[in-house]
Amino acid sequence: MREVTKAKTTRIIIHILVWVVILVVPVYSAKRFRMGNSFLLSYYTFMAVNAVIFYINYLFLVPGLFLRKKRYLYYISALTLVFCFYFISDTANRQVNDFISKTAPEQFESPSEQTQVMRPRRLPPIRPGFFIAIPRAHLVGYTTASFFMVFLSLGISVLERQSKIEKMQEEMERARLNAELAFLKNQVSPHFFFNTLNNIYSLSKISPEDSRDAILKLSNMMRYLLYDSEDGDTKLSNEIELMKNYIDLMRLRLEENYKLSVKFQGKYRDFTIPPLLFIPLIENAFKHGVSYSENSFIDISLSTTDNTIVFRTFNSISRFPGRHDTGSSGIGLQNVRKRLDLLFPGRHVLQINKTESTFEVLLRIEIT
């Protein structure tokens, strides 16, 4: 509602400014070229008639007929408008000319002023055919100006309507984007907590003390998801803290036949990013990269430049997945792709390199 009111106010202000220019500039021209008040009177009469034509078409005919697909009725109405106002314009023009002819000699205080300022000449005696030439000139001028006003008001109305349609489409697209992002986030969170709770359950059988520490880390992550990321965006530092807590939870369960390397850049730009953007990639690396029957490795790194985040996971592919593999549907990478397409269209690169024994994900995001 505020945007609609603001748009209407802006449109009214623009119309006022345009008419101020149209009405003020001739005053300067009249003084500059010493054309006198007769010029201004004729000009303002001419503009008043055209302004009425403009706004009748702009406010009533175009929105009531043209934009409602009643095109033939609109064309008939526009022609009728121009035709009717021709007689009004002709009558007003005659009255102005008569007024100028009668009052022109009385505009001067002394005979000397009459020689210094040009005054309108009286019409010459009527000659054969002269009464046809004047109406014809007025008809041509009026027709040109009136049709210009009709097409101008029509064009402005159509452009304004197109602008409204585009804004409505943008709002609908924004609403769809927010709804889909909310759905994807809700889809990620249960998946994430499902695996994490399974990890803690398994850990409680091995080390109750470590399981208490794991529950505390999980509590911190839940607080982050429920409150810190409630607005839809978070700081990169918060996301890194979340990833560290998650990796620590996963590390507690792993045995000695793996190699885990985690490298987060010491000094980085604290960008504002969507939450839970990297967790699915880490989760995927642990899911497929760790085995309890063979040697395995996971490398996780994150770095930043002036306007870019580079995130990488590189892991082995286990022939015998570990116990943390819950048999989930693997929605993580799919969600990451969708979210990146929605949030960073044309500003990200997601590369996935897979061999028989390794799996690499390289993500570059350009932050504006």
N, C-alpha and C positions, 0 to 999 in steps of 0.2 A: 504493500500500500504506500509506503514511503517513497519507493522508487517511482511509482506511478505519479504521485503528487509532485515529486521533484521534476519528472519529465514534463508534466504540464506547465509547471512554473517556468522551466527553462524555455519551453516553446513560446509562452506568452511574452517573456522578456525579449526573446529574439524578434518577435513580431513588433514589439514596441520600439526597439532600437532601430529596426529597418525603417519604420514609419517616421521616426524622429529624423533620420538622415534624409528621407524623401521630402520631408516638409521644411527642414532647416536649410539645406543646401541651396534651394532656389532663392531664399532670402539673401544669402551672400551673393549669388549671381546677379540678382536684381540691383543690389547696391553697387556691385563691382562694375557692371556695364550700364548703369543708370537707365534701367528699363522701366522704372516707376511701378506704382501700385497696380496699374491695370494688368501688367504681366502676371503679378502674383495672384490677382483675383481670378484671372482666366485659368491659371495653372491649378490653383486649389479647387476650382469647380470641376475641372477635368479629372483631377485625382480623386475627388470625392465620389464621382460617378463610378470610376474604375474600382475604387476600394469597395464599394457596395457590391459590385459584380463579383469581385474576388471573394469576398467573405460569404456571400450567398452560395456560391459554388463550393467554396472550401468547407463551410460548416454544415450545409444542408444537402446539396445535390450530390456531391461526391460520396459522403458516407451513407446517405440514404438510398442512393440509386446505383451509382457506379460500383461501389465496393460490395454491394449486395447482388451483383451480377444482373442488374436490371439495366443493361447497357443501352438498349434502344430507347427506353423511356428517359434515360439520362441525356442522351444526345438531343432528343426532342425538347427536353426541359432546358438544356443549355442554350439551344438556338432560340427558344422562346424568351429566355432571360435576356440574351443579347438584343433580340428584336424589340422587346418592350422598353428596355433602357435606352434604346436609340432615341425614342421620342422624348424621354426625360432629359437625355443629354442635349438634344437639339433645342428643347425649350429653355434649359438652363443656359445654354450657349447664347441664345438670342437675348435673354434677359441680361446676361452679363455685358454683352456688346451694347445694348441700349443704355445700361447704367453707365458704362464707360463713356459713351458718346455724350451723355447728358452732363456728367460731372467732370469731364476732363478739363474744360475751360476754367472751372472754379477751383482747381487744385493749386493754383498759383496765387501768391499774395501780391505780386506786382508784375507789370508787363515785362520788367527786365528778366524775371525768372523764366518767362516763357521762351526767351531766346537762349537761355542756358541749358534747359532741360527739354529733351525731346518729349513731345506729347503725341498721343495717338492721332493719326489722321482720320478725318471724317470719311465715311464711305463715299465713293464717287457716285455720281448719278447712275441710276440703273440703265444699263445698256442691253440691247437684245442678247439673250443668252446668258447674261450675267447671273440672273437668279437661278440658273441651272448649275453654274460653275461652283458657287459657294456651297450649296447643299452637297454637291458631289464631293468637294474637298473635305467637308465635315464628315460625310459618310465614310470616305476612305480612312480618314484618321481615326474615327470612332471604331470602325470595324477592326482595324489593325490592333488598336489598344485593347479592345474588349476581348477579342479572341486570345490575345496574349495573356490577359489576366485569367481567362478560363483555363488555358493550358498550363499556366504557371501554378494556379491553385490545384489543378488536377495532379500535376507532377509532384507537388509538395505533399499532398494527401497520400498519394501512392507510396512515396518514399517513407513517410512517417509510419504508414501501416506496415510496410516491409520491415522497418526497424523494430516495430513492436513484435512482429512475428519472430524475428531473429532473437530478440531478447527472451521471448517466451520459450523458444527452442533451447536457448542457452540455459534457462532456469530448469527446464525439464531434463536436459542432459546432466546438469549439476545434481539435481535430485536423484536421477537414476544412478549417477556415479556414487553419490553418498550411500544410497541404499545397497548397491553392489559391494562397496567397500566394507560396509557394516556387516553384510552377510559373509564376506570372505574372512573378516576378522573373527567373527563368531565361529566360523568353521575351523579356523586355525586354532583358536584357544582350547576347545575341547580336545582336539587331537593332541595338542602339546601337553596338556595336563594329564591326559590318559596315559601317555608314555611315561611322563615324569612320576606319576603315582605308582605305576608298575615298578619303576626303578627304586623308589623309596621302599616299597613293600619287599622287594628282593633284598635290599640293603639291610632292612630291619632284622632279618634272619642272621646276617653275617656280623654286623656291628651296630648295636642299639645306639651307642654314643654318636657314631657317624650319621645314623638315621635322624637323630634329633637335630643335628646341624643341617642336614638336608631339608628337614621340614621347615626350619627357619629360613633357609634360602628360598624354598618354595613359597613361603609366606610373603617374603619380600617381592618375589615375582608377581604374586597375585595382587599385592598392593599396587604394584606398578601398572598392571593391566587394568585394574578396576578404577584407579584414580588418576595416576600420572598420565596415562594415555587416553583419558576420557574425552578430551577435546579433538581427538583424531590425529594429532601430531605430537611428536616428542623430540627431545634433544638426542643427538648422536651419543653423547656421554651416557645418558640413561639407557639407551639401547645396548651400548657396550657393557654396562654393568649387568644388564639382564643376560647378555650372552655369557659373561664370565660366570654368573651364578649357575646358568644352565650347564655349562661345560664342567664346572665343579661337581654338579650333581651326577653327570655322566661319568666323570673321572673316578668317582668313588666306587663304582661298580666294576670298573675294568681291571683286568688282571695284568700280569707282567709281560705277556707276549704281544704288546702293542707299543707303538711309538706315537705320542701325541705332541704336536707342536702348535702353539698358539702365539701369534704375533700381532698385537694391536699397537699401532703407531703411538709413540709416547706423547707427542704434541700433535694435535689435529684441530681442525676447524670444527667447532661444535654446531654442525648444521642442524636444521629442523627437518625431520624426516617422519614418514609414517611408522607407527610401531609394528613390531613383529615382522620386519621385512627380511631379516637375515636368519632368524631362528629356524625356519623350515629348511634352509640350506644346511645348517649345522646338524639339525636332526636327521636329515637325509644322509649326511656323511657318517654319523654314528650308526645309523640303521644298517647301512650296507658295507661300512668299512671296517667293522670290528668283528673279529672272530675269536672264539675261545679254543680253537683247535689248530690255529696256524698263526704265523706272524702277520701283523697288519699295522697300518699307520694311518694317521689323519693329520693333515696340515691345514690350519685355519689362520688367515691373515686379513687385516683391514688397514688401509691407509687412505689418506686424503691429500688433495692438492687444493689450489685456490677455489675451484668450483666443482670438484669431482671426488666421488667416493669409489674406491676400488676394494671389492670384497672377493675373497678367493677361498674355496675349499678344495682340497686335493686328498683323495683317500684311496686306499686299496679296495678292491672288490673281493669280498670273501665268498668262497665256495660254500661255506657253512655259516650262515648268519648267526649272530650271537643271540643270547637269551633276551636281549632288550628289543629284538624285532617282534612286535606284537601282531604282525600280520595285518597291519592297517592298509588302507586302500592306496596309500601313497599320494595323498592330495596335496602335499607340501609344495612340490615344484609347480604343479598346475596353478595353485593359488599365487605363487610368486610371479609367474608369467602374467596372469590376469591383472594383478595389482600393479605391476610395472607398466603394463599397457595402459591402464587407466590413469595412473598417477604421473608417469613420466613418458608420455607419448613422444617418440622421436628423440628422447633425451637419455636413453639407456641402451646398453648392450649386454645381453645375457648369452654367454658362450658356454656350451656344454661339450666337453671332450671326453669320450669314453673309449677305453680299450678293453681287452680281455681281462686285464688285471687292475686297471686304475680308472678312476672317475674324477673329473675336474669340472668345477663350476667357477666361472669368472664373470663377475658382475661389475659393470661400470655405470655409475649414475651421475648425470650432470645436474647440479643444483643451481637454480637461477635465483 
